């Protein structure tokens, strides 16, 4: 970096608050994960079938890219 870039970076960094996960974890409740299963709508089923039958998906399943 040039000297000007370094100066600008140091000035800007004084105004940027960086929050790391450990700091955030002190102020947040424990993470809650819930898995909810539901049926697909008809249009979602059609889209899913279209995706599964596509050439792109067949390439992925065959290990090609």
SENU-583811 format. One record per residue (C-alpha): chain; x, y, z; residue number from 1. Coordinates in nm, 4 decimals. Layout:
# SENU-583811
<gunu "A"; <X; Y; Z>; NUM>
...
# end
This chain:
# SENU-583811
<gunu "A"; <0.0000; 0.0000; 0.0000>; 1>
<gunu "A"; <0.1069; 0.3490; -0.0600>; 2>
<gunu "A"; <0.1527; 0.5883; 0.2286>; 3>
<gunu "A"; <-0.1712; 0.7709; 0.1449>; 4>
<gunu "A"; <-0.3685; 0.4465; 0.1424>; 5>
<gunu "A"; <-0.2218; 0.3466; 0.4771>; 6>
<gunu "A"; <-0.3139; 0.6842; 0.6275>; 7>
<gunu "A"; <-0.6686; 0.6603; 0.4944>; 8>
<gunu "A"; <-0.6992; 0.3037; 0.6190>; 9>
<gunu "A"; <-0.5908; 0.3972; 0.9703>; 10>
<gunu "A"; <-0.8348; 0.6907; 0.9797>; 11>
<gunu "A"; <-1.1274; 0.4824; 0.8545>; 12>
<gunu "A"; <-1.0500; 0.1921; 1.0894>; 13>
<gunu "A"; <-1.1038; 0.4230; 1.3868>; 14>
<gunu "A"; <-1.4688; 0.4534; 1.2821>; 15>
<gunu "A"; <-1.5339; 0.0899; 1.1976>; 16>
<gunu "A"; <-1.6501; -0.1277; 1.4837>; 17>
<gunu "A"; <-1.5476; -0.4842; 1.4265>; 18>
<gunu "A"; <-1.7457; -0.7344; 1.6246>; 19>
<gunu "A"; <-1.6065; -1.0817; 1.6516>; 20>
<gunu "A"; <-1.8271; -1.3814; 1.7265>; 21>
<gunu "A"; <-1.7005; -1.4211; 2.0820>; 22>
<gunu "A"; <-1.7899; -1.0605; 2.1588>; 23>
<gunu "A"; <-2.1345; -1.0968; 2.0047>; 24>
<gunu "A"; <-2.1946; -1.4245; 2.1879>; 25>
<gunu "A"; <-2.1744; -1.2437; 2.5217>; 26>
<gunu "A"; <-2.4777; -1.0325; 2.4300>; 27>
<gunu "A"; <-2.6935; -1.2824; 2.2448>; 28>
<gunu "A"; <-2.9088; -1.5678; 2.3713>; 29>
<gunu "A"; <-2.7924; -1.9218; 2.2904>; 30>
<gunu "A"; <-2.8422; -2.0254; 1.9321>; 31>
<gunu "A"; <-3.1613; -2.2218; 1.8763>; 32>
<gunu "A"; <-3.1916; -2.4477; 1.5731>; 33>
<gunu "A"; <-3.5293; -2.5849; 1.4743>; 34>
<gunu "A"; <-3.5954; -2.8111; 1.1782>; 35>
<gunu "A"; <-3.9459; -2.7785; 1.0395>; 36>
<gunu "A"; <-4.0594; -3.0208; 0.7735>; 37>
<gunu "A"; <-4.3462; -2.9316; 0.5443>; 38>
<gunu "A"; <-4.4840; -3.0434; 0.2118>; 39>
<gunu "A"; <-4.3891; -2.8651; -0.1067>; 40>
<gunu "A"; <-4.6545; -2.6824; -0.2990>; 41>
<gunu "A"; <-4.7372; -2.8092; -0.6468>; 42>
<gunu "A"; <-4.5264; -2.5422; -0.8161>; 43>
<gunu "A"; <-4.2350; -2.6186; -0.5825>; 44>
<gunu "A"; <-4.2643; -2.9892; -0.6643>; 45>
<gunu "A"; <-4.2616; -2.9090; -1.0370>; 46>
<gunu "A"; <-3.9582; -2.6852; -1.0005>; 47>
<gunu "A"; <-3.7764; -2.9492; -0.7952>; 48>
<gunu "A"; <-3.8500; -3.2191; -1.0524>; 49>
<gunu "A"; <-3.7334; -2.9872; -1.3315>; 50>
<gunu "A"; <-3.4082; -2.9259; -1.1431>; 51>
<gunu "A"; <-3.3529; -3.2960; -1.0730>; 52>
<gunu "A"; <-3.4104; -3.3857; -1.4379>; 53>
<gunu "A"; <-3.1915; -3.1064; -1.5784>; 54>
<gunu "A"; <-2.8667; -3.1716; -1.7643>; 55>
<gunu "A"; <-2.6788; -2.9565; -1.5134>; 56>
<gunu "A"; <-2.7899; -3.1772; -1.2250>; 57>
<gunu "A"; <-2.7077; -3.4926; -1.4178>; 58>
<gunu "A"; <-2.3539; -3.3550; -1.4722>; 59>
<gunu "A"; <-2.3201; -3.2930; -1.0999>; 60>
<gunu "A"; <-2.4454; -3.6421; -1.0155>; 61>
<gunu "A"; <-2.2069; -3.7921; -1.2718>; 62>
<gunu "A"; <-1.9156; -3.5994; -1.1211>; 63>
<gunu "A"; <-1.8779; -3.3707; -1.4213>; 64>
<gunu "A"; <-1.8833; -2.9945; -1.4086>; 65>
# end
